[in-house]
């Protein structure tokens, strides 16, 4: 009997971030669990841990790349703050 770990995700990024071949909005993965033939239950769970670790790393890397892509787009969208010190000087009041 063959076992596998399947992961599918669909992202809904802001409309300012476009989907590309490098950054697809939907993706599926399948990681096969292949225990050693004489490992028994312990071998199966060791193979399962290995497959889950591969899945976690690969999907995590993809989602981190998306997070960075969306973060860059959001930074470019917000107006830059500047001139805060000049405003403080204008608000000073002379005391007599």
Secondary structure, DSSP 8 states (H G I E B T S, - for coil): --EEEEEEEE----TTS---SSS-SEEEEEEEE---TT-HHHHHHHHHHHHHHHHHHHHHHHHHHHHHHHHHHHHHHS-----HHHHHHHT-----
